[in-house]
Amino acid sequence: MQEIKKRRIVLASVLKPANEPRMFDKIGTSLANDYEVYCIGAPAAKDIMSTTNPKILDLPAVKRISISRIFIPFMVLKKVIELRPSLLVICTHELLLISLLARLLTRCKVVYDVQENYYRNIRYGKSFPGLMRGFIAAYVRAKEWTSKTFVSHYFLAEKSYEKEMNFFGTRKTILENKVVLPATTTKTIDRDGCIHFLFSGTLAETTGVFIAIDLVKKLHELDNTVRLNIVGYSAKSETVELIYHKIKNHEFIQLKGGSSIVPHHAIVSEIQSADIGIISYPPNPSTLNSVPTKLFEYLAYSLPILLIDNPQWLRLCEPYNAAVPFNDKSFSPSMILKALKEQKFYTTLPQDVFWASEEKKLMQTMESLGM
């Protein structure tokens, strides 16, 4: 009997790697059970196991601010036309305009995976010069509003986007960045007698990396067994240079990644071997209502958290006794150390932090789209 050919789906980004966790490990892998899936993005880490479904298609590596970046969306369009998928999932606003062309040329349906509130990130972040931020942010939001005419559905990475944005109307599914656990979750026990702190993820002032560095320096003054591993990536060379400047002559602080992307499995390994994870985002309109992906990750791996006093994040941690809060403007290093050493963490294991719940919603949405 002839095998029924699976319908084809393409997921595409621009700057993020083709094997980026949300696009590849979560949405892509979930869809691969029933569809033929292709993930298009920046060059993927070369130490991952190759897969035939989802299949990875690399784009050329480009700098965040460069002329060559302008041409990347058209390279994506060329690949989409060649593949002629039934569904195109775009994972960045940069692909909105070419997704309209893709729909006209291939008749594919388009889903926009809204991973960030780009307007707020650009307007209140420091990725662009101050005078340009308002203009660029307004341009991006205008593209998103225009997308209403040709995008079939929207995936939202945050619950808060329902209130922060309204261009998607009722055509939306919230798919939070919850955690896909690997086959083994055994915690690595380090018996060197030190307290290993971890700061993971995007390295930027807005994600609190400098708060984490200053905080750990103060903790180390009281307890010289304190260590900090910074594991992540920044597209801004000046941010990486400033990190190196701040940790210079402080051997108890190590940076892994920096100017190079760290594979997600390496970050997971760091989470499993750490004693305490630091989440230290300073107050900013771009992140005020969002839940950091690493908060889900730390909870999923039962990693104790030193957590900046964001009420929403603290509420997520309270049922599991997972976090010790601190205020970055006024804190006592001695009280923090005392709380971290005395608190009994994870008296209840976290439940609602795993991707399985989101996968179910994803597949229901696919059915509603006639896929």
N, C-alpha and C positions, 0 to 999 in steps of 0.2 A: 504494500500500500504506500502511495506516495506521501511523503511528509509534508504537512501544511507549512508553508513559508510564513515565518513570523513577520509582523509589521515592524517597520524600522523607525527608531527614534534617535534623534541627534540632540545631545546636550552640548552647549558651547559657551566658552568664556574667552577672555582676551589676555589678561595679565596673570590670572591664576592658573596653576598647572592643570593639565588634563586629568590628573589623578587627584585633584583637590578633594578633600574628604566629603564635602556636601554633594558636589556634583557626581563624583565617581563612587565612593564607598556607600553613600546613603541613597540618593535618588537613582543613580545609574545602576547600581547593583540590585536594588529592589526591582527596578523595571526589567532587568535582564532575565528574570525568571520567566517572563511572558513575551518579551520583545527582543528584537535585535538592536543593540544599543551601541552608539558611538559617542565618545567624549572628546571634544575638541578644546584645546587650551594650550597654554605655554608649555615648554618642554617638561615632561614628567620626570620624577626622580628615577634614575636608572637602576636603582637597587631593588625595585619592586618586582614581584612575580608578574610576568606578562600574562594577559588574559585574552581570550577570544571574544568574550562577552561579559562586560562592556569592552569594546575595543578602543584603544587610545590612539588619537591622531594629534601629533604635536604641531604647534605653530612655531615660527621663528621666535627666538627670545628677543624682546625689545625693552628698552628702558622706559620707566614710567613717564618721563617727559622727553619725547623725541618725535621727530618728523615721521620716522618709520612706523610709529604706533598708529598713525592715521590710516595706513594701508591694511592693517591686520583684519579689521572687520570684513574687508572685501576678499581676503584670503579665506575667511570663514564662509562667506557667501559662495565662493567657488566650490568649496568642499561640500556644502549643503546641496548645491545644484547637482553635483556629481552623485551624491548619495540618494537624493530624492526621497527624504523620509516622509512618513505619514505625520510625524509630529516633530517640531523643533522647539526645544526648551532653551531659552537664552538666559544666562546667569549674570548678565551685566547690562546696564543701560546702554553701553556702547554698541550693542548689537540690535537695538530697537529699530533703527532705520533700515538696516540690511535685512532684518527679519520680515519687514513689509515686502521687500523685493523677493525674498525667498518664498513668501506665501503666494505672490503673484505668479512667480515662475514655476513653482513646483506644486502649488495648491496644498501645501502642508498646513496643518494647524500650528498656531504659535502659542506657547505658554511662556510667560515672563516670570522667572524665579527672582522675586524681590529679596535679595540677600541683605541689603542695607537701605537705610533712609539716606539716599545719596544727597538729597538736597541739604539735609542737616549736616552730614559729614563734610561736605564741601564748604558750606556756609560757616560752620563753627569750628572746623578743623584747621590744620596748618599745612595742608598738602599743596596749596596754591598761594601765590602772593595775595596780600590782603585786599587790594583794589580789584582783583579779578574774581574773588570768591562769590560775591553776590551775583555777578553776571553769569558765571559758569553754573552755579546752583540753579538759577532761574531757567537757564537753557535746558538743563537735564530734566527739571520738573516739567517743562513744556513738552519735551519728547515723551515723557511718561503719560501726560494727559492725552497727547495725540494717539498713543498706543491703544486707547480705548476702541478705536475704530477697526483695529485688525487683530488684536490679541484675544484669543479665545478664553484664556483663564490665567489667573495669577496665583503663584505659590508665595506665601509670606513666611519669612524666616523668623518673624517675631509677632507675638500677639499684639504688641503695642502699635504695630503698623495699621491696624484697623482704625485707630483713632488719629494717628499722625498723618495718614494719607487716605484719600478717598477717590482716586482716579479709577480704581478697579471695581467699584460698585459691589454687587453681590457675587461676582465671578471670582471667587477667591477660596483658597484652602490654606490654612495655617499649618506649615510643616516646620516645627521648631528644630533647632540644631541639637537634637538629642543624640545619644551615644550608641554606636554599633560596637558591641564588645567583641574582642577577638576570641579565638578558640580557647586561649589560656589567659587567665586574669591573675595568675599567681603574683603576689607582691614580692619584689626583690628586697631582701633584708640586708641592710648595710651595717656591719658590726664594727665600724671604726670609732664608734662612740660619739660621733658628731650629729648635730641637728641640721638636716639637709632641707633647706627651703628651695622652692621652685617658682620661677616666674616663666610662664610659657605663652606662646602665641605671638601676635603682632607686636613689634617693638616700636613704641611711639610715646610721645608725651601724653597723648589722649588716652592711652591704655595703662598709664601709670608705672611704666618701667623705671622712671627716675625716682618716683616715690618709693618703690620697692627697694632700690639700691640704697637710698638714704636711710630707710627704715632698718634694713639689715645691718648697715654699718653701726647704727646705734645699739642694736641687739648684740652685735659682736663685741662691743666695748664692755658689755656686762658678762658675756659668756663667749669665750674664745673657741668654743666648739661649734658655733653657728657658722653655716656655710650657705651660699646662694648659687644656684645654677640658673642662668638666664638662657632660655632655649627658644629661639624664634627668629623672625626675619623682619627686616625693614627695607623698604624700597628707597628710603632716603639715606644717602651716604653720610650726611651730616649728623643724622641721629645715631648711626653706628659709631661714628667718630666720637661723639659726645659720650656714649656709653663706655667706650674704651678709655676715654679720659677720666671718667668718674671711677672706674674700677682699677685704674692703674695703681700699682703698689698695694693693692688689696687682694692678696692671693686667695682669700677665702671666697671671692666672687669670680665665677667663670662664665664666659659667654660662648654659647654654641650656636652657630648659624650667623646671625648678624646680616651680612650682605648676601648670603646664600640661603635659599629656601631649605628648611629642615623637613624631611619626610615625616608624615604624620605618625608612622609607626615608631619613629625615633622619639617623638614627643610623648607618645603613650608609654614607651619604655622609661622615660624620665619620670612620668607621673607615678609609675609603679615602684620606682626606687626612691622617691622623695618621701620626706617625713611630713612636710607642711607645704601647701600651695598658697601663693600670695595672689590675691585679686585686689588691685589698688587703683582702679579707674578713678581719676578725679572727676568731680561734677562737671558735666558738659552736656548741652542740649542734644548732641549727636548720639550720646550713649545713655542718656538719663533713664529711658524706659525699656532699654534692651536688656536681655539676659546674655552675658558672655558665654560663648560656647564652652570655654574652659570651666565655667561653673558647673555645667552639666557633666563635663568630663571628670572633674575632681570628685563630684558626688558619686558618679557611677563607679569610680575606683576606690571609694571610701577614703579619700585623701583628706586629712584635716585641713581646714582653710583658715588663713588669716585674711579677714574680709573687711574691706573698707565699709563704713557704716551706711550702705545703701539699703533703705528699708525693704524694698522689693526683694533684693537678693537675700537679705537676712531672713525674710519670711520663708523663702524656699529652703533655707538650711535648718530652720528651727525644729521641724518635726524629727530631724535625724541627729540633732545636736552636733552639727557638722562644722561650725565655724566659731571663731573668736573675732569679735568686731573691733575695729580701731578707727579713730578719727585722724586723718593725715595732718590736720592743723594742730592738734593737741592730743598727745598720747604719752603714756608712761612706758618706756621700754621694759622696766622691771615688772610692771603689772602684766604686760603682754606675755613675757616669758613665763611668769608664774601661771597665768591662765592656760597657756599652751601645754605646760607640763602637768597641770593638775586636772584639766577637763577630761571627762570620759567622752570620747567622740563616737559617733555612730552607734548610739544605743539602739537605734532602729535603722535598718538598712533602707536606703533610698529605693523607691519604686518607679515613680513617674519621671524617669530621666533617660529612658531607653528608646531607641529609634523604632522599635517594633510598633509602638502606638502610632507613630507618624507614617510608617509604611502602610498600615491599614488604611489610613485616610488617603494616602497617595493612590493606592490601587482603586479605592472607591471613586476618586476623582477621575481616574483614567476611564473607568466604566461609564461615568456620566458624560465624558467627552466623546463617547462612541469609539473608544480605542479598545 
